[in-house]
């Protein structure tokens, strides 16, 4: 079981990274993310097992609302690392899949790929 202090520490680290990178923390509950309507984002790092609307449902909704060249790169962060989990995430619309614990070099590569995602969408 993860203790509250570990969760708080991870939250602080992520908040510090967000300040350094110009990132924002968005909490998605029962409604899908709609932030791209006000401000474009390069990437969305999304936990797959969220309460309310899970990450798979959120990714599907985002892909329905925005074309590949106009939406942010969707990066799945999940503890789901069983057979077929990566394929499920990619089928739902995620562009990248990372199982926890996430390695910083993998995250850096995914964010680098996101920098030019809208400019040159994959086919």
Secondary structure, DSSP 8 states (H G I E B T S, - for coil): ---HHHHHHHHHHHHHHHHHHT-------SS---GGGTS--SEEEEESS-SSS-HHHHHHHHHHHS-TTTS-EEEEEES--STTHHHHHHHHT-SEEEESS--HHHHHHHHHHHHTTTTT---
